[in-house]
Amino acid sequence: MTIAFWLLTMLYAVLMGGAAIVQAHQAGMPLWLLVLNVGFSLILLTSRWWVPSFYIGLLGLLGTALANGLVLNGRIRWSHFTVRTVLTAALIWWHLFL
């Protein structure tokens, strides 16, 4: 289960960082928001070696999800944010019981 957990965590980090890069090119994401998204993704990628970065990266990506909605769409898409919150909570719960 540990391998599956870390693979899922790393996949989530890579997908969120990659999505930010794509959005920066397609939707004109501001540089500061791109840096936050990619930065928290990179922090999450280091979580295998430094446990606090797991929580910093996940919660940072959740916060940037709110900023992404406001900056790129002018509003928060609550259905999207709810899914991200549930996924974040599931990863944290899983991590607590490793």
Sine and cosine of phi, psi and omega as CSV:
sin_phi,cos_phi,sin_psi,cos_psi,sin_omega,cos_omega
0.00,0.00,-0.50,0.86,-0.01,-1.00
-0.90,0.44,-0.66,0.75,0.02,-1.00
-0.90,0.45,-0.68,0.73,0.02,-1.00
-0.89,0.46,-0.65,0.76,0.02,-1.00
-0.88,0.48,-0.76,0.65,-0.04,-1.00
-0.93,0.36,-0.58,0.81,0.07,-1.00
-0.89,0.45,-0.69,0.72,0.03,-1.00
-0.90,0.43,-0.66,0.75,0.01,-1.00
-0.90,0.45,-0.71,0.70,0.00,-1.00
-0.92,0.40,-0.63,0.78,0.04,-1.00
-0.88,0.47,-0.69,0.72,0.03,-1.00
-0.86,0.50,-0.71,0.70,0.00,-1.00
-0.89,0.46,-0.70,0.71,-0.01,-1.00
-0.91,0.41,-0.68,0.73,0.00,-1.00
-0.90,0.43,-0.65,0.76,0.00,-1.00
-0.93,0.37,-0.66,0.76,0.05,-1.00
-0.92,0.39,-0.67,0.74,0.03,-1.00
-0.90,0.43,-0.66,0.75,0.02,-1.00
-0.89,0.45,-0.60,0.80,0.03,-1.00
-0.90,0.43,-0.65,0.76,0.01,-1.00
-0.91,0.43,-0.67,0.75,0.03,-1.00
-0.90,0.44,-0.69,0.72,0.01,-1.00
-0.90,0.43,-0.56,0.83,0.02,-1.00
-0.90,0.45,-0.59,0.81,0.01,-1.00
-0.99,0.17,-0.64,0.77,-0.10,-1.00
-1.00,0.10,-0.70,0.71,-0.14,-0.99
-0.96,-0.28,0.04,1.00,0.02,-1.00
0.93,0.36,0.70,0.71,0.03,-1.00
-0.88,0.47,0.72,-0.69,0.04,-1.00
-0.87,0.49,0.48,-0.88,-0.05,-1.00
-0.86,0.52,-0.66,0.75,-0.03,-1.00
-0.88,0.47,-0.60,0.80,0.00,-1.00
-0.96,0.28,-0.61,0.79,0.09,-1.00
-0.88,0.48,-0.70,0.72,0.01,-1.00
-0.89,0.46,-0.67,0.74,0.04,-1.00
-0.89,0.46,-0.74,0.68,-0.02,-1.00
-0.88,0.47,-0.78,0.63,-0.02,-1.00
-0.93,0.37,-0.62,0.79,0.01,-1.00
-0.88,0.48,-0.74,0.67,0.02,-1.00
-0.93,0.37,-0.51,0.86,0.09,-1.00
-0.90,0.43,-0.69,0.73,0.03,-1.00
-0.91,0.41,-0.63,0.78,0.06,-1.00
-0.88,0.48,-0.69,0.73,0.03,-1.00
-0.89,0.45,-0.58,0.81,0.03,-1.00
-0.90,0.44,-0.44,0.90,0.02,-1.00
-1.00,0.09,-0.02,1.00,-0.12,-0.99
-0.92,0.39,-0.31,0.95,0.04,-1.00
-0.92,0.40,-0.45,0.89,-0.06,-1.00
-0.95,-0.30,-0.34,0.94,0.00,-1.00
-0.64,-0.77,0.97,-0.24,-0.18,-0.98
-0.83,0.55,-0.68,0.73,-0.01,-1.00
-0.84,0.54,-0.48,0.88,-0.01,-1.00
-0.93,0.38,-0.35,0.94,0.08,-1.00
-0.88,0.47,-0.77,0.64,-0.03,-1.00
-0.95,0.32,-0.64,0.77,0.03,-1.00
-0.88,0.47,-0.73,0.68,-0.02,-1.00
-0.90,0.43,-0.74,0.67,-0.02,-1.00
-0.90,0.44,-0.74,0.67,-0.02,-1.00
-0.93,0.36,-0.55,0.84,0.08,-1.00
-0.90,0.43,-0.68,0.74,0.04,-1.00
-0.91,0.41,-0.56,0.83,0.05,-1.00
-0.92,0.39,-0.65,0.76,0.05,-1.00
-0.91,0.41,-0.63,0.78,0.01,-1.00
-0.94,0.33,-0.39,0.92,0.08,-1.00
-0.88,0.47,-0.64,0.77,0.07,-1.00
-0.91,0.43,-0.72,0.70,0.01,-1.00
-0.89,0.45,-0.64,0.77,0.03,-1.00
-0.85,0.52,-0.72,0.70,-0.01,-1.00
-0.88,0.48,-0.72,0.69,-0.04,-1.00
-0.92,0.38,-0.69,0.73,-0.07,-1.00
-0.97,0.24,-0.70,0.72,-0.12,-0.99
-1.00,0.06,-0.51,0.86,-0.06,-1.00
-0.90,-0.43,-0.17,0.99,-0.04,-1.00
0.98,0.18,-0.01,1.00,0.02,-1.00
-0.33,-0.95,0.32,-0.95,0.04,-1.00
-1.00,0.03,0.76,-0.65,0.09,-1.00
-1.00,0.01,0.98,-0.20,-0.15,-0.99
-0.90,0.43,-0.53,0.85,0.03,-1.00
-0.91,0.42,-0.67,0.75,0.03,-1.00
-0.91,0.41,-0.70,0.71,-0.02,-1.00
-0.91,0.41,-0.58,0.82,0.04,-1.00
-0.90,0.43,-0.68,0.73,0.03,-1.00
-0.89,0.46,-0.69,0.72,0.02,-1.00
-0.89,0.45,-0.62,0.78,0.02,-1.00
-0.91,0.41,-0.68,0.74,0.02,-1.00
-0.90,0.43,-0.68,0.73,0.03,-1.00
-0.90,0.44,-0.68,0.74,0.04,-1.00
-0.88,0.47,-0.71,0.70,0.01,-1.00
-0.89,0.45,-0.63,0.78,0.02,-1.00
-0.91,0.42,-0.68,0.74,0.02,-1.00
-0.91,0.41,-0.65,0.76,0.03,-1.00
-0.91,0.41,-0.70,0.71,0.02,-1.00
-0.87,0.50,-0.72,0.69,0.00,-1.00
-0.88,0.48,-0.67,0.74,-0.01,-1.00
-0.89,0.45,-0.60,0.80,-0.02,-1.00
-0.91,0.42,-0.45,0.89,-0.06,-1.00
-0.96,-0.28,0.28,0.96,0.07,-1.00
-0.95,0.31,0.00,0.00,0.00,0.00
